[in-house]
C-alpha cells in the first residue's frame, strides 16, 4: 500500500471534519482560554484574540491574565445568546486607510 492510500487513525486530525471537531459549550472549563473557545466556535484562535482586543466593538466578555485571554462561561453564553437574538450588535472595528501599511 502506498503512503497516499494509507488510512489515518480514527483520532487523527486528518479524519475529523470541522463539524465533528466542535464540542458543546458545557464541556469547556470555566474559565476557558481563547484556544478552547476557538475550537468550539470553529474559528481561528487568532480571530478570537482579535475579537478580545477589539472588545469595545465586539463586546465579547473576556479578561486577560499575563499574555492569555480567558472567558467565563456564564458571561460567554449570555453574549452568544444576545448576538443570536439580536440584542447585542457584533461589529468589527472600522478600518481607517491611514492605519494600513
C-alpha positions as CSV (number, residue, x, y, z in Angstrom):
1,X,0.0,0.0,0.0
2,X,1.4,3.4,-0.9
3,X,1.5,6.3,1.6
4,X,-1.2,8.2,-0.3
5,X,-3.6,5.3,0.2
6,X,-2.8,4.6,3.9
7,X,-5.6,5.2,6.2
8,X,-5.2,7.6,9.1
9,X,-6.1,6.5,12.7
10,X,-9.5,7.4,13.9
11,X,-8.4,10.1,16.3
12,X,-6.1,11.7,13.7
13,X,-6.7,15.4,12.9
14,X,-6.9,14.4,9.3
15,X,-10.1,12.4,9.8
16,X,-12.0,14.9,11.8
17,X,-14.3,17.2,10.0
18,X,-14.9,20.8,11.4
19,X,-18.4,19.8,12.3
20,X,-17.2,16.7,14.2
21,X,-14.5,18.7,15.9
22,X,-16.9,21.1,17.5
23,X,-18.0,20.4,21.1
24,X,-20.6,21.6,23.4
25,X,-20.0,24.8,25.4
26,X,-20.8,22.9,28.6
27,X,-17.7,20.7,28.0
28,X,-15.4,23.8,28.3
29,X,-13.6,24.5,31.6
30,X,-14.6,27.7,33.5
31,X,-12.8,30.0,32.7
32,X,-11.8,28.8,29.2
33,X,-8.9,30.1,27.1
34,X,-9.3,31.6,23.7
35,X,-7.9,28.4,22.2
36,X,-10.7,26.3,23.8
37,X,-13.3,28.8,22.6
38,X,-11.9,28.8,19.1
39,X,-12.3,25.0,18.9
40,X,-15.9,25.2,19.9
41,X,-16.9,28.1,17.6
42,X,-14.9,26.7,14.7
43,X,-12.8,29.9,14.4
44,X,-9.1,30.5,14.4
45,X,-7.5,31.3,17.8
46,X,-6.1,34.5,16.2
47,X,-9.7,35.6,15.4
48,X,-10.8,35.1,19.0
49,X,-7.8,37.1,20.2
50,X,-8.6,39.9,17.7
51,X,-12.2,40.0,19.0
52,X,-10.8,40.3,22.5
53,X,-8.5,43.2,21.5
54,X,-11.4,45.0,19.8
55,X,-13.9,44.3,22.6
56,X,-15.2,47.9,22.6
57,X,-16.8,46.9,19.3
58,X,-17.4,43.2,19.6
59,X,-18.4,43.3,23.3
60,X,-17.0,39.8,23.8
61,X,-16.7,39.1,27.6
62,X,-13.1,38.4,28.3
63,X,-10.3,39.1,30.7
64,X,-6.5,38.9,30.5
65,X,-4.1,37.2,32.8
66,X,-0.5,37.5,31.7
67,X,-0.4,37.2,28.0
68,X,-3.6,35.0,27.6
69,X,-7.2,35.8,27.2
70,X,-9.8,34.0,29.2
71,X,-13.6,33.8,29.1
72,X,-16.1,33.0,31.8
73,X,-18.8,30.6,30.6
74,X,-21.9,32.2,32.0
75,X,-21.0,35.6,30.5
76,X,-20.0,33.9,27.2
77,X,-23.3,32.1,26.9
78,X,-25.2,35.3,27.6
79,X,-23.1,37.1,24.9
80,X,-23.7,34.4,22.3
81,X,-27.5,34.3,23.1
82,X,-27.5,38.1,22.8
83,X,-25.9,38.0,19.4
84,X,-28.3,35.2,18.3
85,X,-31.4,37.2,19.5
86,X,-30.2,40.5,18.0
87,X,-29.9,42.3,21.4
88,X,-26.1,42.6,21.1
89,X,-24.6,44.0,17.9
90,X,-21.4,42.3,16.8
91,X,-19.3,44.5,14.6
92,X,-15.7,44.9,13.7
93,X,-13.6,48.0,14.3
94,X,-13.8,50.2,11.2
95,X,-10.6,50.4,9.3
96,X,-9.1,53.7,8.5
97,X,-6.9,53.9,5.4
98,X,-4.1,55.7,7.3
99,X,-3.8,52.6,9.6
100,X,-3.0,50.3,6.8
101,X,0.7,49.8,5.9
